[in-house]
Amino acid sequence: STLYNATLMANLEIVERHPHSKKVGYVEKDKDAATSYGSSDLKFKNNLEYPIMINTYMTEDSITAEIVRI
């Protein structure tokens, strides 16, 4: 969900997304994305006119994903 929201904010094209089967409390409705090895993926395409880089950061309390222009 963290990466999915970063892709939305960057206006990237979402190719494949699967919502969680139940409501999750850490993101708004329709802002979640579930993955499961071998069956459900989050796929997106860089449809922008420049390359991007994905940075991720983790602390004990949070996970952050950012998409930046390179």
Gaussian input, Z-matrix of N, CA and C with variables (Angstrom, degrees):
# hf/3-21g

backbone

0 1
 N
 C     1     B1
 C     2     B2     1     A1
 N     3     B3     2     A2     1     D1
 C     4     B4     3     A3     2     D2
 C     5     B5     4     A4     3     D3
 N     6     B6     5     A5     4     D4
 C     7     B7     6     A6     5     D5
 C     8     B8     7     A7     6     D6
 N     9     B9     8     A8     7     D7
 C    10    B10     9     A9     8     D8
 C    11    B11    10    A10     9     D9
 N    12    B12    11    A11    10    D10
 C    13    B13    12    A12    11    D11
 C    14    B14    13    A13    12    D12
 N    15    B15    14    A14    13    D13
 C    16    B16    15    A15    14    D14
 C    17    B17    16    A16    15    D15
 N    18    B18    17    A17    16    D16
 C    19    B19    18    A18    17    D17
 C    20    B20    19    A19    18    D18
 N    21    B21    20    A20    19    D19
 C    22    B22    21    A21    20    D20
 C    23    B23    22    A22    21    D21
 N    24    B24    23    A23    22    D22
 C    25    B25    24    A24    23    D23
 C    26    B26    25    A25    24    D24
 N    27    B27    26    A26    25    D25
 C    28    B28    27    A27    26    D26
 C    29    B29    28    A28    27    D27
 N    30    B30    29    A29    28    D28
 C    31    B31    30    A30    29    D29
 C    32    B32    31    A31    30    D30
 N    33    B33    32    A32    31    D31
 C    34    B34    33    A33    32    D32
 C    35    B35    34    A34    33    D33
 N    36    B36    35    A35    34    D34
 C    37    B37    36    A36    35    D35
 C    38    B38    37    A37    36    D36
 N    39    B39    38    A38    37    D37
 C    40    B40    39    A39    38    D38
 C    41    B41    40    A40    39    D39
 N    42    B42    41    A41    40    D40
 C    43    B43    42    A42    41    D41
 C    44    B44    43    A43    42    D42
 N    45    B45    44    A44    43    D43
 C    46    B46    45    A45    44    D44
 C    47    B47    46    A46    45    D45
 N    48    B48    47    A47    46    D46
 C    49    B49    48    A48    47    D47
 C    50    B50    49    A49    48    D48
 N    51    B51    50    A50    49    D49
 C    52    B52    51    A51    50    D50
 C    53    B53    52    A52    51    D51
 N    54    B54    53    A53    52    D52
 C    55    B55    54    A54    53    D53
 C    56    B56    55    A55    54    D54
 N    57    B57    56    A56    55    D55
 C    58    B58    57    A57    56    D56
 C    59    B59    58    A58    57    D57
 N    60    B60    59    A59    58    D58
 C    61    B61    60    A60    59    D59
 C    62    B62    61    A61    60    D60
 N    63    B63    62    A62    61    D61
 C    64    B64    63    A63    62    D62
 C    65    B65    64    A64    63    D63
 N    66    B66    65    A65    64    D64
 C    67    B67    66    A66    65    D65
 C    68    B68    67    A67    66    D66
 N    69    B69    68    A68    67    D67
 C    70    B70    69    A69    68    D68
 C    71    B71    70    A70    69    D69
 N    72    B72    71    A71    70    D70
 C    73    B73    72    A72    71    D71
 C    74    B74    73    A73    72    D72
 N    75    B75    74    A74    73    D73
 C    76    B76    75    A75    74    D74
 C    77    B77    76    A76    75    D75
 N    78    B78    77    A77    76    D76
 C    79    B79    78    A78    77    D77
 C    80    B80    79    A79    78    D78
 N    81    B81    80    A80    79    D79
 C    82    B82    81    A81    80    D80
 C    83    B83    82    A82    81    D81
 N    84    B84    83    A83    82    D82
 C    85    B85    84    A84    83    D83
 C    86    B86    85    A85    84    D84
 N    87    B87    86    A86    85    D85
 C    88    B88    87    A87    86    D86
 C    89    B89    88    A88    87    D87
 N    90    B90    89    A89    88    D88
 C    91    B91    90    A90    89    D89
 C    92    B92    91    A91    90    D90
 N    93    B93    92    A92    91    D91
 C    94    B94    93    A93    92    D92
 C    95    B95    94    A94    93    D93
 N    96    B96    95    A95    94    D94
 C    97    B97    96    A96    95    D95
 C    98    B98    97    A97    96    D96
 N    99    B99    98    A98    97    D97
 C   100   B100    99    A99    98    D98
 C   101   B101   100   A100    99    D99
 N   102   B102   101   A101   100   D100
 C   103   B103   102   A102   101   D101
 C   104   B104   103   A103   102   D102
 N   105   B105   104   A104   103   D103
 C   106   B106   105   A105   104   D104
 C   107   B107   106   A106   105   D105
 N   108   B108   107   A107   106   D106
 C   109   B109   108   A108   107   D107
 C   110   B110   109   A109   108   D108
 N   111   B111   110   A110   109   D109
 C   112   B112   111   A111   110   D110
 C   113   B113   112   A112   111   D111
 N   114   B114   113   A113   112   D112
 C   115   B115   114   A114   113   D113
 C   116   B116   115   A115   114   D114
 N   117   B117   116   A116   115   D115
 C   118   B118   117   A117   116   D116
 C   119   B119   118   A118   117   D117
 N   120   B120   119   A119   118   D118
 C   121   B121   120   A120   119   D119
 C   122   B122   121   A121   120   D120
 N   123   B123   122   A122   121   D121
 C   124   B124   123   A123   122   D122
 C   125   B125   124   A124   123   D123
 N   126   B126   125   A125   124   D124
 C   127   B127   126   A126   125   D125
 C   128   B128   127   A127   126   D126
 N   129   B129   128   A128   127   D127
 C   130   B130   129   A129   128   D128
 C   131   B131   130   A130   129   D129
 N   132   B132   131   A131   130   D130
 C   133   B133   132   A132   131   D131
 C   134   B134   133   A133   132   D132
 N   135   B135   134   A134   133   D133
 C   136   B136   135   A135   134   D134
 C   137   B137   136   A136   135   D135
 N   138   B138   137   A137   136   D136
 C   139   B139   138   A138   137   D137
 C   140   B140   139   A139   138   D138
 N   141   B141   140   A140   139   D139
 C   142   B142   141   A141   140   D140
 C   143   B143   142   A142   141   D141
 N   144   B144   143   A143   142   D142
 C   145   B145   144   A144   143   D143
 C   146   B146   145   A145   144   D144
 N   147   B147   146   A146   145   D145
 C   148   B148   147   A147   146   D146
 C   149   B149   148   A148   147   D147
 N   150   B150   149   A149   148   D148
 C   151   B151   150   A150   149   D149
 C   152   B152   151   A151   150   D150
 N   153   B153   152   A152   151   D151
 C   154   B154   153   A153   152   D152
 C   155   B155   154   A154   153   D153
 N   156   B156   155   A155   154   D154
 C   157   B157   156   A156   155   D155
 C   158   B158   157   A157   156   D156
 N   159   B159   158   A158   157   D157
 C   160   B160   159   A159   158   D158
 C   161   B161   160   A160   159   D159
 N   162   B162   161   A161   160   D160
 C   163   B163   162   A162   161   D161
 C   164   B164   163   A163   162   D162
 N   165   B165   164   A164   163   D163
 C   166   B166   165   A165   164   D164
 C   167   B167   166   A166   165   D165
 N   168   B168   167   A167   166   D166
 C   169   B169   168   A168   167   D167
 C   170   B170   169   A169   168   D168
 N   171   B171   170   A170   169   D169
 C   172   B172   171   A171   170   D170
 C   173   B173   172   A172   171   D171
 N   174   B174   173   A173   172   D172
 C   175   B175   174   A174   173   D173
 C   176   B176   175   A175   174   D174
 N   177   B177   176   A176   175   D175
 C   178   B178   177   A177   176   D176
 C   179   B179   178   A178   177   D177
 N   180   B180   179   A179   178   D178
 C   181   B181   180   A180   179   D179
 C   182   B182   181   A181   180   D180
 N   183   B183   182   A182   181   D181
 C   184   B184   183   A183   182   D182
 C   185   B185   184   A184   183   D183
 N   186   B186   185   A185   184   D184
 C   187   B187   186   A186   185   D185
 C   188   B188   187   A187   186   D186
 N   189   B189   188   A188   187   D187
 C   190   B190   189   A189   188   D188
 C   191   B191   190   A190   189   D189
 N   192   B192   191   A191   190   D190
 C   193   B193   192   A192   191   D191
 C   194   B194   193   A193   192   D192
 N   195   B195   194   A194   193   D193
 C   196   B196   195   A195   194   D194
 C   197   B197   196   A196   195   D195
 N   198   B198   197   A197   196   D196
 C   199   B199   198   A198   197   D197
 C   200   B200   199   A199   198   D198
 N   201   B201   200   A200   199   D199
 C   202   B202   201   A201   200   D200
 C   203   B203   202   A202   201   D201
 N   204   B204   203   A203   202   D202
 C   205   B205   204   A204   203   D203
 C   206   B206   205   A205   204   D204
 N   207   B207   206   A206   205   D205
 C   208   B208   207   A207   206   D206
 C   209   B209   208   A208   207   D207

   B1=1.4459
   B2=1.5294
   B3=1.3213
   B4=1.4622
   B5=1.5210
   B6=1.3126
   B7=1.4655
   B8=1.5266
   B9=1.3132
   B10=1.4610
   B11=1.5287
   B12=1.3179
   B13=1.4618
   B14=1.5212
   B15=1.3268
   B16=1.4660
   B17=1.5281
   B18=1.3351
   B19=1.4690
   B20=1.5307
   B21=1.3199
   B22=1.4703
   B23=1.5241
   B24=1.3177
   B25=1.4674
   B26=1.5288
   B27=1.3312
   B28=1.4649
   B29=1.5276
   B30=1.3292
   B31=1.4719
   B32=1.5190
   B33=1.3321
   B34=1.4589
   B35=1.5257
   B36=1.3130
   B37=1.4671
   B38=1.5225
   B39=1.3255
   B40=1.4622
   B41=1.5220
   B42=1.3208
   B43=1.4637
   B44=1.5264
   B45=1.3339
   B46=1.4648
   B47=1.5228
   B48=1.3208
   B49=1.4584
   B50=1.5168
   B51=1.3075
   B52=1.4641
   B53=1.5278
   B54=1.3295
   B55=1.4692
   B56=1.5318
   B57=1.3265
   B58=1.4614
   B59=1.5291
   B60=1.3060
   B61=1.4648
   B62=1.5275
   B63=1.3380
   B64=1.4633
   B65=1.5250
   B66=1.3210
   B67=1.4611
   B68=1.5302
   B69=1.3145
   B70=1.4608
   B71=1.5286
   B72=1.3092
   B73=1.4458
   B74=1.5165
   B75=1.3151
   B76=1.4638
   B77=1.5188
   B78=1.3272
   B79=1.4668
   B80=1.5217
   B81=1.3178
   B82=1.4619
   B83=1.5308
   B84=1.3254
   B85=1.4641
   B86=1.5304
   B87=1.2970
   B88=1.4684
   B89=1.5290
   B90=1.3223
   B91=1.4660
   B92=1.5261
   B93=1.3332
   B94=1.4552
   B95=1.5252
   B96=1.3052
   B97=1.4605
   B98=1.5204
   B99=1.3135
   B100=1.4599
   B101=1.5191
   B102=1.3125
   B103=1.4613
   B104=1.5186
   B105=1.3166
   B106=1.4592
   B107=1.5140
   B108=1.3091
   B109=1.4583
   B110=1.5271
   B111=1.3146
   B112=1.4569
   B113=1.5154
   B114=1.3450
   B115=1.4623
   B116=1.5283
   B117=1.3206
   B118=1.4626
   B119=1.5269
   B120=1.3142
   B121=1.4560
   B122=1.5191
   B123=1.3146
   B124=1.4555
   B125=1.5190
   B126=1.3135
   B127=1.4652
   B128=1.5202
   B129=1.3171
   B130=1.4566
   B131=1.5104
   B132=1.3233
   B133=1.4617
   B134=1.5200
   B135=1.3216
   B136=1.4557
   B137=1.5264
   B138=1.3079
   B139=1.4563
   B140=1.5305
   B141=1.3274
   B142=1.4553
   B143=1.5262
   B144=1.2960
   B145=1.4642
   B146=1.5252
   B147=1.3203
   B148=1.4560
   B149=1.5354
   B150=1.3258
   B151=1.4632
   B152=1.5286
   B153=1.3210
   B154=1.4547
   B155=1.5259
   B156=1.3148
   B157=1.4555
   B158=1.5260
   B159=1.3069
   B160=1.4640
   B161=1.5233
   B162=1.3181
   B163=1.4616
   B164=1.5144
   B165=1.3126
   B166=1.4592
   B167=1.5208
   B168=1.3124
   B169=1.4582
   B170=1.5245
   B171=1.3134
   B172=1.4524
   B173=1.5270
   B174=1.3137
   B175=1.4513
   B176=1.5218
   B177=1.3056
   B178=1.4657
   B179=1.5211
   B180=1.3424
   B181=1.4559
   B182=1.5142
   B183=1.3331
   B184=1.4653
   B185=1.5283
   B186=1.3204
   B187=1.4581
   B188=1.5214
   B189=1.3232
   B190=1.4609
   B191=1.5196
   B192=1.3128
   B193=1.4611
   B194=1.5131
   B195=1.3215
   B196=1.4621
   B197=1.5192
   B198=1.3133
   B199=1.4517
   B200=1.5121
   B201=1.3277
   B202=1.4606
   B203=1.5295
   B204=1.2945
   B205=1.4575
   B206=1.5190
   B207=1.3413
   B208=1.4709
   B209=1.5092
   A1=111.41
   A2=116.20
   A3=119.69
   A4=110.92
   A5=116.42
   A6=120.09
   A7=110.83
   A8=117.79
   A9=121.31
   A10=110.89
   A11=117.41
   A12=120.51
   A13=111.77
   A14=117.15
   A15=119.59
   A16=110.73
   A17=117.17
   A18=119.83
   A19=110.85
   A20=116.80
   A21=119.42
   A22=111.11
   A23=116.27
   A24=120.39
   A25=111.58
   A26=116.86
   A27=121.06
   A28=112.25
   A29=117.14
   A30=122.45
   A31=113.12
   A32=116.43
   A33=120.21
   A34=109.45
   A35=115.50
   A36=121.07
   A37=109.86
   A38=116.54
   A39=121.34
   A40=107.70
   A41=116.85
   A42=122.74
   A43=110.25
   A44=117.30
   A45=121.36
   A46=109.06
   A47=116.51
   A48=122.67
   A49=109.25
   A50=115.56
   A51=121.66
   A52=108.75
   A53=117.69
   A54=118.90
   A55=109.95
   A56=115.95
   A57=119.65
   A58=108.71
   A59=116.77
   A60=120.10
   A61=112.00
   A62=116.51
   A63=121.49
   A64=108.80
   A65=116.39
   A66=121.41
   A67=109.92
   A68=115.80
   A69=120.78
   A70=108.23
   A71=116.65
   A72=120.38
   A73=115.71
   A74=117.55
   A75=119.22
   A76=114.42
   A77=118.72
   A78=122.04
   A79=108.97
   A80=115.41
   A81=120.66
   A82=110.71
   A83=114.83
   A84=121.19
   A85=109.52
   A86=117.12
   A87=125.30
   A88=113.37
   A89=117.73
   A90=121.09
   A91=111.06
   A92=116.76
   A93=120.64
   A94=111.05
   A95=115.36
   A96=121.51
   A97=108.02
   A98=116.05
   A99=121.70
   A100=110.05
   A101=115.90
   A102=121.09
   A103=108.45
   A104=115.20
   A105=121.70
   A106=107.63
   A107=116.82
   A108=121.95
   A109=111.22
   A110=115.96
   A111=121.71
   A112=115.62
   A113=118.29
   A114=117.14
   A115=114.05
   A116=119.05
   A117=120.96
   A118=110.16
   A119=115.73
   A120=121.21
   A121=110.35
   A122=114.54
   A123=121.90
   A124=105.17
   A125=116.42
   A126=120.83
   A127=108.78
   A128=114.97
   A129=120.28
   A130=109.07
   A131=114.87
   A132=121.66
   A133=108.65
   A134=115.34
   A135=119.03
   A136=108.19
   A137=115.92
   A138=121.78
   A139=111.33
   A140=116.84
   A141=121.42
   A142=109.88
   A143=116.64
   A144=120.94
   A145=112.43
   A146=117.45
   A147=121.26
   A148=109.12
   A149=116.72
   A150=119.12
   A151=110.68
   A152=115.30
   A153=121.21
   A154=110.12
   A155=114.58
   A156=121.53
   A157=106.90
   A158=116.38
   A159=121.17
   A160=107.68
   A161=116.02
   A162=122.33
   A163=108.30
   A164=116.90
   A165=120.81
   A166=109.13
   A167=114.55
   A168=121.93
   A169=108.72
   A170=116.42
   A171=120.02
   A172=109.54
   A173=115.08
   A174=121.69
   A175=107.19
   A176=116.53
   A177=118.87
   A178=112.05
   A179=116.77
   A180=121.29
   A181=116.04
   A182=117.95
   A183=117.66
   A184=112.20
   A185=112.76
   A186=121.95
   A187=106.50
   A188=116.09
   A189=121.63
   A190=109.21
   A191=116.50
   A192=122.18
   A193=107.47
   A194=115.76
   A195=119.02
   A196=108.90
   A197=114.42
   A198=121.44
   A199=106.85
   A200=115.86
   A201=120.94
   A202=110.50
   A203=115.00
   A204=122.67
   A205=108.83
   A206=116.50
   A207=119.30
   A208=110.54
   D1=-35.81
   D2=179.97
   D3=-63.55
   D4=-48.13
   D5=178.54
   D6=-67.16
   D7=-39.11
   D8=178.08
   D9=-57.43
   D10=-45.94
   D11=179.76
   D12=-66.58
   D13=-34.68
   D14=175.85
   D15=-64.74
   D16=-39.12
   D17=178.67
   D18=-67.02
   D19=-37.05
   D20=176.74
   D21=-63.54
   D22=-43.82
   D23=-179.45
   D24=-65.67
   D25=-28.70
   D26=179.68
   D27=-87.66
   D28=-0.18
   D29=-178.61
   D30=61.11
   D31=36.97
   D32=175.67
   D33=-84.06
   D34=155.23
   D35=-179.93
   D36=-78.15
   D37=124.37
   D38=176.81
   D39=-86.99
   D40=121.48
   D41=-178.42
   D42=-95.29
   D43=-39.98
   D44=-179.91
   D45=-147.28
   D46=131.77
   D47=177.43
   D48=-150.65
   D49=139.95
   D50=178.73
   D51=-127.07
   D52=125.85
   D53=176.87
   D54=-73.46
   D55=160.84
   D56=173.48
   D57=-64.89
   D58=155.28
   D59=-179.23
   D60=-73.80
   D61=-20.79
   D62=177.29
   D63=-129.86
   D64=162.05
   D65=178.77
   D66=-62.06
   D67=138.03
   D68=175.00
   D69=-111.61
   D70=148.13
   D71=-174.03
   D72=-91.79
   D73=-4.66
   D74=-173.77
   D75=-99.19
   D76=-4.49
   D77=173.51
   D78=-143.44
   D79=159.38
   D80=178.80
   D81=-67.52
   D82=160.85
   D83=175.64
   D84=-55.30
   D85=138.57
   D86=179.98
   D87=69.87
   D88=10.28
   D89=175.90
   D90=-111.97
   D91=9.55
   D92=-179.41
   D93=-100.46
   D94=158.06
   D95=176.85
   D96=-148.41
   D97=123.88
   D98=-179.74
   D99=-104.01
   D100=146.74
   D101=173.38
   D102=-128.75
   D103=151.01
   D104=177.52
   D105=-149.34
   D106=121.40
   D107=-175.28
   D108=-51.18
   D109=123.69
   D110=176.50
   D111=88.53
   D112=-9.19
   D113=-178.14
   D114=-134.95
   D115=-42.86
   D116=-176.05
   D117=-127.00
   D118=125.53
   D119=-179.81
   D120=-123.16
   D121=161.09
   D122=165.56
   D123=-105.92
   D124=118.68
   D125=179.42
   D126=-125.93
   D127=136.62
   D128=177.07
   D129=-141.92
   D130=161.84
   D131=-176.64
   D132=-123.34
   D133=137.46
   D134=173.74
   D135=-78.80
   D136=96.54
   D137=179.69
   D138=-95.61
   D139=11.02
   D140=179.27
   D141=-83.34
   D142=170.48
   D143=-177.14
   D144=-91.32
   D145=13.63
   D146=-179.09
   D147=-147.13
   D148=157.24
   D149=177.93
   D150=-70.29
   D151=157.29
   D152=178.96
   D153=-126.36
   D154=163.89
   D155=174.06
   D156=-132.32
   D157=140.55
   D158=178.28
   D159=-105.42
   D160=121.90
   D161=175.21
   D162=-109.65
   D163=137.34
   D164=175.24
   D165=-127.66
   D166=144.72
   D167=-179.57
   D168=-134.88
   D169=142.51
   D170=179.48
   D171=-135.58
   D172=137.19
   D173=171.04
   D174=-123.79
   D175=-176.50
   D176=176.76
   D177=-64.62
   D178=-24.83
   D179=-173.99
   D180=-109.52
   D181=-12.29
   D182=-173.39
   D183=-155.56
   D184=162.21
   D185=172.44
   D186=-127.45
   D187=134.26
   D188=179.67
   D189=-126.54
   D190=136.60
   D191=173.18
   D192=-125.18
   D193=134.31
   D194=176.67
   D195=-133.93
   D196=145.13
   D197=177.54
   D198=-114.22
   D199=122.37
   D200=-175.27
   D201=-123.52
   D202=150.75
   D203=176.64
   D204=-76.29
   D205=136.12
   D206=175.88
   D207=-120.54

